[in-house]
Every structure is written in C-alpha cells, then in structure tokens.
Amino acid sequence: MVAAGHNRAVVFSLSPGQAGDAPEGRKLLKSIENCGWDGAKVIMDKAYEGNETRQLVFDLGMEPVVPPKSNRLSTWKYDVEAYKK
C-alpha cells in the first residue's frame, strides 16, 4: 500500500503470497509517478531496502527512508526520526 498519512491510502494491491514484497512495492511506486510528490519521504521497512527499490524512489524525486539491513557492506544514512513515526 502507498499511503499519504496514517489514514489516507493512495493506491494498494493484493498479490499472491509467493510474490516478493519489493517487486510488488516497485509496481505501486511506479503507479504514482508524476503525482507531484517531489521531495516526499517514502518510509519503507527493510523488505524494500534493496538497491533497485531505493533507486526507483530517488528516480521519482522522493527520499527513501529505510534502514539498511545489518549484513549490508555499504550502508547509508536515513531520517531515523521519520522512520520511527
């Protein structure tokens, strides 16, 4: 689900249980392309921290807010306070 706040769903999708989270999430992100959300923070859990998903968020002009997995060789900084919310 892509939401704009705690009570406003923008788009969602139901997928089969064997579908991976990240590919489905990328489909949803692509569906909101050109919505004028430049600079918006995209808060995601670690299932979406892959390079392809993070790059898509950057390409859409938004800021990914997702912690790197503990086994990542190269990590990044993210907005910890936004992630906590």
N, C-alpha and C positions, 0 to 999 in steps of 0.2 A: 504494500500500500504506500502511496505517496500522500502525505498529509501536509496541510498548511496550518499548523497549530494542533493543539490537543483535541479539538472537536470538529475538524474540517478535513474530510477526506477529499482528495483531488482526483485520484484515479486508483483503482485497485484491480487485482487479477487473481483468479483462482487457478491453481496449477496442480498437476498430479503430484503425489507425494514423492515420486522418484526424481522430480525436476529439481535441479540445483537452485539455491536461493539467488546467487549472484547473477546468472543469466536472466532469470525472471525479473530481477530488480533492474537490470540494464534495459530490458524492454520497456518497463514502466517509465524509467528516466527518459528514454528516447521519445516516449509519447507526450512528454511535457516540454519538448524542445520548442523554442520560440515563444514561450509563455511570458517573457519579460521578467524573469526572476533572476536577472544578473546580480551576482554578489550574494545571493541567498545561501544560507548554510544548509547543507544536506547532512543530516545526522543519521548515521548508519551504524549497525552493530558489526562485529568483527567478521561476520559471514560475507560482508561486502567490501572488505579491505584490500582485495586484490588490485593489482596494477591496472587492469582493464577497466574496472568499475570506477576507481578513483580518477583515472584519466578521462573517462566519459564525463564525470562531474565537472572536471576542470574545463573540458571542451564546451560544455553547456554554459560556461561562465559562472559557475557556482563554486562554493567552497566545501570540499568534503570534510566532514567532522567524524572521523573514525579512528580508533586507536589501532596501532599495528599489532599483529599477533606477536606473542612472545618469542617465536622462533624466527622472526624476520631478521635478515642480516643487515639491511639498511632500513632504518626507521625514519619517522617524520614527526614533526610537531603538529598538534591539533588543538583545537579550542576545548580544553578539559571542562571548563565551566558549562559550555553549551552542551557537551556530551552528557554531563551529569543530569541536566534537566530532562 
